Amino acid sequence: MLVREIMTTEVVSLQETDTMLDAAMVFARSSMRHLPVLRDKALVGIFTERDMKRFSPGPLSGISSDKYNAVMETTPINKVMTHNPMTLKPDQKVAEAAEIFATKRFGCLPVVADGVLVGIVTTTDMLRLMAQMMKEG
């Protein structure tokens, strides 16, 4: 089985010039936990809900809501994203992807073909595949 058979092709992404506020809005309005970051159509990074928690001022930081909003509105994603994330190719075997998930403990792997983001595989996709395979025997 190949990655192209299980990947999600309708990927919500950010541009590297988008802000943390833009990412927060996507996370708040969806069930997404991982957002590929693009420069035009080329993948340059990944930004996750975990990154959001790590880089956002915490409620106990003592900063005012105005300062909090200023940080969120002015911090570009390219300052806080993971640069050059590990990727998959559409024709790569799913077993290879599973091995990467198991050893690297990633929550997602963007799928890139000819330098362009074409999909994403998440741990949820892998679990869904496993459940399907178990049902089929």
C-alpha positions in Angstrom: 0.0 0.0 0.0 1.3 3.5 -0.9 1.1 6.8 1.0 -1.1 8.3 -1.8 -3.8 5.8 -0.9 -4.2 7.0 2.7 -3.1 10.6 2.6 -5.5 13.5 3.0 -5.3 15.7 -0.1 -7.4 18.6 1.0 -4.8 20.2 3.3 -5.3 23.4 5.2 -2.1 25.3 5.3 -0.6 28.6 6.2 1.8 30.9 4.4 5.1 31.6 6.2 4.1 35.3 6.6 0.8 34.4 8.4 0.8 35.1 12.1 0.2 33.1 15.2 -3.2 34.7 15.4 -4.0 33.2 11.9 -2.9 29.8 13.1 -5.0 30.1 16.3 -8.1 30.9 14.3 -7.6 27.8 12.1 -7.1 25.6 15.2 -10.2 27.2 16.9 -12.4 26.6 13.9 -11.4 23.1 13.0 -10.2 19.8 14.4 -6.8 20.4 12.8 -3.7 19.9 15.0 -1.0 20.3 12.3 -0.6 23.0 9.7 1.9 22.8 6.9 3.6 26.1 6.3 4.2 27.2 2.7 6.2 29.7 0.7 3.8 30.0 -2.3 3.3 26.2 -2.9 6.5 24.9 -1.5 6.6 23.4 2.0 8.9 25.2 4.3 7.7 24.2 7.7 5.1 22.8 10.0 3.2 24.5 12.9 1.2 22.5 15.4 -1.1 23.1 18.3 1.7 22.0 20.6 3.9 24.8 19.1 1.0 27.2 19.7 1.0 26.3 23.4 4.7 26.5 23.6 5.1 29.9 22.0 2.0 31.7 23.2 2.2 33.8 26.4 0.7 31.7 29.1 -2.2 32.8 31.3 0.1 33.1 34.3 2.7 35.2 32.5 1.2 38.3 33.9 1.0 40.2 30.5 -2.0 42.3 29.7 -4.5 41.1 27.1 -3.3 44.0 24.8 0.2 42.7 25.0 -1.0 39.1 24.4 -3.0 40.2 21.4 0.0 42.2 20.1 2.3 39.1 20.3 -0.3 36.9 18.5 -0.9 39.5 15.8 2.7 40.3 15.1 4.6 37.0 15.4 5.0 35.5 12.0 4.7 31.7 11.8 8.1 31.4 10.2 9.7 32.5 13.5 8.1 29.7 15.6 7.5 26.9 13.1 9.6 23.7 12.7 11.6 24.4 9.6 12.3 21.8 6.9 10.1 19.0 8.4 10.6 15.4 7.4 8.3 14.5 4.5 6.9 11.6 2.6 6.5 11.0 -1.1 3.2 9.8 -2.5 4.7 6.6 -3.9 6.4 5.7 -0.6 5.2 2.6 1.2 2.8 3.1 4.1 5.0 0.7 6.1 7.9 3.2 5.8 5.6 6.0 7.0 4.5 3.9 10.0 8.1 3.2 10.9 8.8 6.9 10.9 5.8 7.6 13.1 6.8 4.9 15.5 10.5 5.9 15.8 10.3 9.7 15.5 7.0 10.1 17.4 5.7 12.7 14.9 2.0 13.5 14.7 2.0 14.2 11.0 4.1 13.9 7.9 3.5 16.2 5.0 3.5 14.6 1.5 5.5 16.4 -1.1 5.9 15.7 -4.9 8.2 17.8 -7.0 8.7 20.3 -4.2 4.9 20.9 -3.8 2.7 19.9 -0.9 0.2 17.3 -2.2 -1.1 15.9 1.0 -0.6 15.0 4.7 -0.6 11.8 6.7 -1.4 11.9 10.4 -1.4 9.4 13.2 -5.1 9.5 12.9 -4.9 8.3 9.3 -2.6 5.5 10.4 -5.0 4.4 13.1 -7.9 4.5 10.7 -6.0 2.3 8.3 -5.1 -0.1 11.1 -8.7 -0.3 12.2 -9.9 -1.0 8.7 -7.3 -3.7 8.2 -8.2 -5.4 11.5 -11.9 -5.4 10.5 -11.0 -7.0 7.2 -9.1 -9.7 9.0 
